[in-house]
Amino acid sequence: MIFGGEAAQPETLRQLLAMGPDEILVNGYGPTENGTFSTFYTVRELAAEATSVPIGRPIDSSSLLVVDRRLEPLPIGVAGEILVAGDGLARGYHRRPGLTAERFVPVPPGAPGSWSPGARAYRTGDLGRWNADGQIEFLGRRDFQVKIRGHRIEPGEVQAVLGRAPGVEECVVTVRRDGGPHARLAAYAVTRQADVAAPGEIEEQLKRFLKDRLPAYMVPSAVMVLPSLPKNPNGKVDLGALPAPVQATAPSVRHRPPATALERLVAGAWVDVLPVKAVGLEDNFFDLGGHSLLATKVFSRLRAQLDAEIPNATLFEAQDLGAFVELVREALAAKPAGQELLAFLAQLDDLSEEELDRMLGGG
């Protein structure tokens, strides 16, 4: 059985494999521009935790590269665009020279393997990466990449990581705006623990899993666990039917409240610009509705209050309040005047919120 055209579903293949050893299952991948199939993967077994099916290696008459934006080949494990070529490569699009020049490109110099100098390749627009076994993993479409908080993000790459989390049976990562001007990532998952865990507990576990494996800017601002993902008649996830992620309006009761004068001062700057009445040390600025424009207001207020230069990048590097406070502390400690201010603030740690606000006079 040869199948292709859409990403294969691991659970379906497990059912077929269980029918007996005589089944030969071949996952084929490739665009029509390269003779329909460019790679294949013979599915003999799938690990229980597998959330995707590799698309394998190039067929004998094809070649494949995973490249960055400059069309430079990428190493194992790094996601990039898939380029294909070979005997089946089309000459271009009929009477569309502009599109042909955009998608059919010269092979970059120094390409490994069977690529010959001056050869042409087709930019598929698909994202993938080589794994340690020399197989290609398909990660989705490049068209779906977005720019969030100044960083270009591939939702498919985030989704691939989430799919490896313990207990996750199915997941999707998408971009939400929900009426606002700023895009944010939202993740949806179906898990085996959904019926036994406390509400919100699985979401926190999944978010910690992502934080341990991804840069902070790639971690979705919302993670929701659903009983099932809505599907179109053709079996694809119906992104339009996914519920709007619940926007945090208050810090979790498990979060530690700010205690020191510096922590309370920085927390006050957050509360002034965010749609919340209080924040905890483990709260994330962007999870609470923050974005780059509000971050600018936070920096302006802190610079006025502390009379110190705090790099704008700090809030993007440390998005939790506690971590952000530590970066502010480091910025102050770098100069003698800042050290004096820290010593002064340390004397105010025992003041009440009202006394501290009165002492600082709102800045």
KOLMISE-653613 format. One record per residue (C-alpha): residue number from 1; residue in one letter; chain; z, x, y. Coordinates in steps of 0.1 Angstrom, whole numbers, plus 5000, padded with zeros to 4 digits. Each point is the difference from the previous one (the first is absolute). Example, Ala and Ser with C-alpha at 12.3 -4.5 7.8 and 13.67 -1.06 7.14 Angstrom:
<nodes>
NODE   k r c   c3   c1   c2
NODE   1 A A 5078 5123 4955
NODE   2 S A 4993 5014 5034
</nodes>
This chain:
<nodes>
NODE   k r c   c3   c1   c2
NODE   1 M A 5000 5000 5000
NODE   2 I A 4989 5015 5033
NODE   3 F A 5014 4985 5032
NODE   4 G A 4999 5009 5037
NODE   5 G A 4993 4985 5034
NODE   6 E A 5037 4994 5008
NODE   7 A A 5032 5020 4993
NODE   8 A A 5011 4994 4964
NODE   9 Q A 5033 4983 4994
NODE  10 P A 5023 5021 4976
NODE  11 E A 5017 4969 4985
NODE  12 T A 4966 4986 4989
NODE  13 L A 4990 5032 4984
NODE  14 R A 5034 5003 4982
NODE  15 Q A 4993 4966 4984
NODE  16 L A 4966 5012 4989
NODE  17 L A 5013 5032 4986
NODE  18 A A 5026 4981 4980
NODE  19 M A 4973 4981 4982
NODE  20 G A 4992 5030 4978
NODE  21 P A 4987 5036 4998
NODE  22 D A 4963 4990 4998
NODE  23 E A 4998 4990 5037
NODE  24 I A 4982 5025 5022
NODE  25 L A 5007 4993 5036
NODE  26 V A 4981 5019 5027
NODE  27 N A 5009 4997 5037
NODE  28 G A 4969 5007 5021
NODE  29 Y A 4998 5008 5037
NODE  30 G A 4972 5006 5024
NODE  31 P A 4979 4985 5028
NODE  32 T A 4965 4986 4995
NODE  33 E A 4988 5029 5023
NODE  34 N A 5007 5024 4972
NODE  35 G A 4986 4981 4970
NODE  36 T A 5029 4976 4996
NODE  37 F A 5023 5023 4979
NODE  38 S A 5011 5034 5013
NODE  39 T A 5032 5004 4979
NODE  40 F A 5016 4986 4969
NODE  41 Y A 5034 5000 4983
NODE  42 T A 5006 4991 4964
NODE  43 V A 5032 4980 4998
NODE  44 R A 5019 5009 4968
NODE  45 E A 5035 4993 5012
NODE  46 L A 5018 4992 5032
NODE  47 A A 5036 5011 5008
NODE  48 A A 5024 4971 5005
NODE  49 E A 5006 5010 5036
NODE  50 A A 4963 5003 5008
NODE  51 T A 4989 4978 5029
NODE  52 S A 4964 5010 5002
NODE  53 V A 4972 5012 4976
NODE  54 P A 4983 5033 5008
NODE  55 I A 4963 4999 5006
NODE  56 G A 4997 5033 4982
NODE  57 R A 4974 5028 5003
NODE  58 P A 4964 5001 5010
NODE  59 I A 4974 4990 4974
NODE  60 D A 4976 5028 4990
NODE  61 S A 4974 4992 5026
NODE  62 S A 5024 4997 5029
NODE  63 S A 5023 5021 5022
NODE  64 L A 5030 4989 5020
NODE  65 L A 5022 5015 5028
NODE  66 V A 5031 4988 5017
NODE  67 V A 4998 5011 5037
NODE  68 D A 5018 4998 5033
NODE  69 R A 4985 4988 5033
NODE  70 R A 4981 5032 5004
NODE  71 L A 4985 4996 4966
NODE  72 E A 5020 5029 4987
NODE  73 P A 5011 4998 4963
NODE  74 L A 5036 4991 4994
NODE  75 P A 5024 5014 4974
NODE  76 I A 5017 4981 4971
NODE  77 G A 5023 4972 5011
NODE  78 V A 4986 4997 5036
NODE  79 A A 4983 4967 5009
NODE  80 G A 4967 5000 5017
NODE  81 E A 4965 4984 5000
NODE  82 I A 4980 5000 4968
NODE  83 L A 4965 5016 5002
NODE  84 V A 4975 4995 4972
NODE  85 A A 4966 5015 4991
NODE  86 G A 4978 5006 4971
NODE  87 D A 4967 4990 4984
NODE  88 G A 5006 4964 5009
NODE  89 L A 5005 5006 5037
NODE  90 A A 4979 4977 5022
NODE  91 R A 4978 5015 5027
NODE  92 G A 5016 4977 5026
NODE  93 Y A 4998 4965 5014
NODE  94 H A 4967 4984 5004
NODE  95 R A 4989 5001 5037
NODE  96 R A 5036 5008 5012
NODE  97 P A 4999 5036 5010
NODE  98 G A 5032 4999 5020
NODE  99 L A 5021 4986 4971
NODE 100 T A 4983 5024 4976
NODE 101 A A 5009 5030 5022
NODE 102 E A 5036 4988 5002
NODE 103 R A 5006 4994 4963
NODE 104 F A 4977 5025 4983
NODE 105 V A 5012 5035 5011
NODE 106 P A 4994 5036 4990
NODE 107 V A 5025 5014 4975
NODE 108 P A 5026 5022 5018
NODE 109 P A 4996 5037 4994
NODE 110 G A 5021 5015 4973
NODE 111 A A 5002 4968 4980
NODE 112 P A 5012 5008 4964
NODE 113 G A 4984 4991 4967
NODE 114 S A 4965 4987 4996
NODE 115 W A 4994 4996 5037
NODE 116 S A 4970 5020 5012
NODE 117 P A 4995 5013 5036
NODE 118 G A 4981 4975 5021
NODE 119 A A 5006 4971 4977
NODE 120 R A 5006 4965 5013
NODE 121 A A 5030 4978 4993
NODE 122 Y A 5009 4964 5007
NODE 123 R A 5032 4992 5019
NODE 124 T A 5014 4971 4980
NODE 125 G A 5027 4989 5025
NODE 126 D A 5024 4999 4971
NODE 127 L A 5032 5019 4999
NODE 128 G A 5012 5020 4970
NODE 129 R A 5016 5032 4988
NODE 130 W A 5000 5023 4970
NODE 131 N A 5030 4999 4977
NODE 132 A A 5014 5028 4980
NODE 133 D A 4980 4990 4969
NODE 134 G A 4967 5005 5019
NODE 135 Q A 4994 4962 5004
NODE 136 I A 4993 4981 5032
NODE 137 E A 5024 4973 5011
NODE 138 F A 4985 4972 5021
NODE 139 L A 5021 4992 5031
NODE 140 G A 4981 4973 5018
NODE 141 R A 4975 4998 5029
NODE 142 R A 5000 5024 5030
NODE 143 D A 4990 4969 5021
NODE 144 F A 5036 4988 4996
NODE 145 Q A 5016 5030 5016
NODE 146 V A 5019 4992 5032
NODE 147 K A 5017 5019 5029
NODE 148 I A 5037 4992 5003
NODE 149 R A 5024 5017 5024
NODE 150 G A 4973 5026 5007
NODE 151 H A 4994 5009 4963
NODE 152 R A 4970 4991 4979
NODE 153 I A 5012 4984 4968
NODE 154 E A 4983 4990 4967
NODE 155 P A 5018 4969 4987
NODE 156 G A 4985 5007 4966
NODE 157 E A 5019 5033 4998
NODE 158 V A 5033 4984 5009
NODE 159 Q A 4992 4973 4974
NODE 160 A A 4994 5026 4973
NODE 161 V A 5035 5015 5007
NODE 162 L A 5017 4966 5000
NODE 163 G A 4983 4991 4967
NODE 164 R A 5019 5029 4984
NODE 165 A A 5034 4987 5009
NODE 166 P A 5022 4989 4970
NODE 167 G A 4995 4964 4992
NODE 168 V A 4970 4993 5021
NODE 169 E A 4974 4981 4981
NODE 170 E A 4976 4992 5028
NODE 171 C A 4998 5008 5037
NODE 172 V A 4979 5001 5031
NODE 173 V A 5004 5017 5034
NODE 174 T A 4982 4984 5030
NODE 175 V A 5000 5001 5037
NODE 176 R A 5017 4972 5020
NODE 177 R A 4999 4990 5036
NODE 178 D A 5014 4965 4998
NODE 179 G A 4991 4991 5036
NODE 180 G A 5012 5032 5015
NODE 181 P A 4978 5028 5015
NODE 182 H A 5015 5028 4977
NODE 183 A A 4989 5005 4964
NODE 184 R A 5026 5007 4973
NODE 185 L A 4999 5006 4963
NODE 186 A A 5015 4974 4977
NODE 187 A A 5005 5004 4962
NODE 188 Y A 5002 4972 4974
NODE 189 A A 5011 5006 4965
NODE 190 V A 5006 4981 4967
NODE 191 T A 5028 5016 4981
NODE 192 R A 5018 4996 4967
NODE 193 Q A 5034 5000 5016
NODE 194 A A 4993 4970 5024
NODE 195 D A 5020 4975 4979
NODE 196 V A 5031 5022 4996
NODE 197 A A 5005 5019 5032
NODE 198 A A 5017 4988 5032
NODE 199 P A 4977 4988 5028
NODE 200 G A 4989 5029 5021
NODE 201 E A 5012 5026 4975
NODE 202 I A 4966 5007 4984
NODE 203 E A 4983 5002 5034
NODE 204 E A 5025 5027 5011
NODE 205 Q A 4995 5019 4967
NODE 206 L A 4962 4999 5004
NODE 207 K A 5002 5012 5036
NODE 208 R A 5023 5029 4991
NODE 209 F A 4975 5009 4972
NODE 210 L A 4972 5001 5026
NODE 211 K A 5021 5019 5025
NODE 212 D A 5007 5027 4974
NODE 213 R A 4963 5005 4993
NODE 214 L A 4981 4993 5033
NODE 215 P A 5001 5012 5036
NODE 216 A A 5020 4977 5021
NODE 217 Y A 4970 4986 5019
NODE 218 M A 4984 4989 4967
NODE 219 V A 5030 4979 4988
NODE 220 P A 4994 4963 5005
NODE 221 S A 5022 4983 5025
NODE 222 A A 5005 4970 4977
NODE 223 V A 5002 4998 4962
NODE 224 M A 5000 4966 4983
NODE 225 V A 5005 4991 4964
NODE 226 L A 4980 4970 4988
NODE 227 P A 5000 4980 4967
NODE 228 S A 4962 5007 4999
NODE 229 L A 4972 5011 5023
NODE 230 P A 4976 4973 5012
NODE 231 K A 4965 5004 4985
NODE 232 N A 4965 4989 5008
NODE 233 P A 4979 4983 4973
NODE 234 N A 4985 5034 4992
NODE 235 G A 5034 5015 4993
NODE 236 K A 5004 5021 5032
NODE 237 V A 5032 4998 5021
NODE 238 D A 4995 4974 5027
NODE 239 L A 5013 5020 5030
NODE 240 G A 4997 4970 5023
NODE 241 A A 5024 4981 4978
NODE 242 L A 5028 5026 5000
NODE 243 P A 5031 4988 5020
NODE 244 A A 5009 5016 5033
NODE 245 P A 5026 5027 4993
NODE 246 V A 5035 4990 5012
NODE 247 Q A 5006 5019 5033
NODE 248 A A 5034 5015 5002
NODE 249 T A 5020 4985 5029
NODE 250 A A 5034 5016 4993
NODE 251 P A 5013 5031 4982
NODE 252 S A 5011 4998 4964
NODE 253 V A 5037 4993 4995
NODE 254 R A 5000 5032 4979
NODE 255 H A 4989 5021 5028
NODE 256 R A 5025 5022 5018
NODE 257 P A 5006 4991 5037
NODE 258 P A 4997 5028 5026
NODE 259 A A 5034 5016 5005
NODE 260 T A 4997 5030 5024
NODE 261 A A 4993 4997 5037
NODE 262 L A 4965 5016 4994
NODE 263 E A 4992 4976 4971
NODE 264 R A 5010 4970 5021
NODE 265 L A 4981 5013 5030
NODE 266 V A 4968 5004 4980
NODE 267 A A 5006 4967 4982
NODE 268 G A 5002 4983 5034
NODE 269 A A 4966 5014 5009
NODE 270 W A 4986 4984 4968
NODE 271 V A 5016 4967 5006
NODE 272 D A 4987 4998 5035
NODE 273 V A 4964 5001 4988
NODE 274 L A 5002 4984 4965
NODE 275 P A 5003 4963 4991
NODE 276 V A 5035 5006 4985
NODE 277 K A 5036 4998 5013
NODE 278 A A 5013 5030 4980
NODE 279 V A 4988 5029 4979
NODE 280 G A 5015 5021 4972
NODE 281 L A 4995 5037 4993
NODE 282 E A 4978 4992 4970
NODE 283 D A 4977 4976 5019
NODE 284 N A 4964 5009 5005
NODE 285 F A 4986 4997 5035
NODE 286 F A 4966 4987 4989
NODE 287 D A 5014 4977 4973
NODE 288 L A 5019 4983 5028
NODE 289 G A 4968 4992 5020
NODE 290 G A 4996 5033 5018
NODE 291 H A 4966 5016 5008
NODE 292 S A 4987 5028 5021
NODE 293 L A 5003 4983 5034
NODE 294 L A 5036 4990 4993
NODE 295 A A 5007 5036 4988
NODE 296 T A 4988 5012 5034
NODE 297 K A 5026 4978 5017
NODE 298 V A 5027 5014 4978
NODE 299 F A 4991 5036 5010
NODE 300 S A 4999 4991 5037
NODE 301 R A 5035 4985 4998
NODE 302 L A 5015 5029 4981
NODE 303 R A 4985 5025 5023
NODE 304 A A 5015 4982 5030
NODE 305 Q A 5034 4997 4983
NODE 306 L A 5002 5034 4985
NODE 307 D A 4980 5020 5026
NODE 308 A A 4983 5018 4971
NODE 309 E A 4965 5003 4987
NODE 310 I A 4997 4983 4966
NODE 311 P A 4967 5005 4983
NODE 312 N A 4981 4968 4994
NODE 313 A A 4993 5009 4964
NODE 314 T A 5036 4998 4990
NODE 315 L A 5000 4963 4995
NODE 316 F A 4970 5002 4977
NODE 317 E A 5015 5029 4981
NODE 318 A A 5034 4983 4995
NODE 319 Q A 4996 4962 5001
NODE 320 D A 5036 4991 4989
NODE 321 L A 5025 4999 5027
NODE 322 G A 5024 5025 4984
NODE 323 A A 4972 5026 4995
NODE 324 F A 4986 4994 5035
NODE 325 V A 5035 5006 5015
NODE 326 E A 5001 5033 4983
NODE 327 L A 4967 5011 5014
NODE 328 V A 5012 4989 5035
NODE 329 R A 5032 5021 4994
NODE 330 E A 4979 5030 4991
NODE 331 A A 4978 4996 5031
NODE 332 L A 5032 4999 5022
NODE 333 A A 5016 5030 4982
NODE 334 A A 4970 5022 5007
NODE 335 K A 5010 5004 5036
NODE 336 P A 5034 5009 5017
NODE 337 A A 4999 4968 5021
NODE 338 G A 4995 4979 4969
NODE 339 Q A 5028 5017 4982
NODE 340 E A 5023 4991 5029
NODE 341 L A 4988 4964 4998
NODE 342 L A 5007 4999 4962
NODE 343 A A 5035 5013 5006
NODE 344 F A 5006 4974 5027
NODE 345 L A 4987 4972 4978
NODE 346 A A 5022 5011 4971
NODE 347 Q A 5030 4992 5022
NODE 348 L A 4988 4964 5003
NODE 349 D A 4998 4993 4963
NODE 350 D A 5032 4980 5000
NODE 351 L A 4990 4978 5029
NODE 352 S A 4992 4963 4994
NODE 353 E A 4965 4988 5005
NODE 354 E A 5009 4985 5033
NODE 355 E A 5018 5031 5012
NODE 356 L A 4971 5022 4990
NODE 357 D A 4975 4978 5018
NODE 358 R A 5022 5000 5031
NODE 359 M A 5005 5038 4998
NODE 360 L A 4962 5006 4997
NODE 361 G A 4993 4973 5026
NODE 362 G A 4968 4989 4982
NODE 363 G A 4986 5035 5004
</nodes>
